[in-house]
Amino acid sequence: MQENNLNRAERLRPIVIEVGGEPQGVVVPAAGGYKFVAVKLPAFAMDGQHFPTIETAHLAVSRAVEGGEPA
């Protein structure tokens, strides 16, 4: 029983999104994809947005932090 809880915890583990070597937030699994949770001011415009993949979240956050338009 405890092993199942450990496996579930591993699947729900937040994944850090970095831009230029600086952590900007994390993505956590959400219905049908991932939800971004910002931890740094430059990424706050992206806080709460949902993405289908971790890669699309990283690209969108990178663009927003570097001064581009959010995806």
Phi, psi and omega in degrees: 000314180295325179300320177299320178295321178294318178296319179296317180298321179296320179293330184266004183297133178295147178246124184287136174252118179249147173229122182061032180080001179252126176296131180250340181170192178226157169249141178235145179302137178218170183310115176074012180168228185221146177251134179268134177238112183285145175235353179234146183308316182300338183261000184300332179297339182263353185304130176088354181286150180255145181224148180288331181222164176295323182296319179292326176295314180299316179298314181295317179294318178302313180298318181294316183290324182276006174099001178276180179282137174298144180282000000 
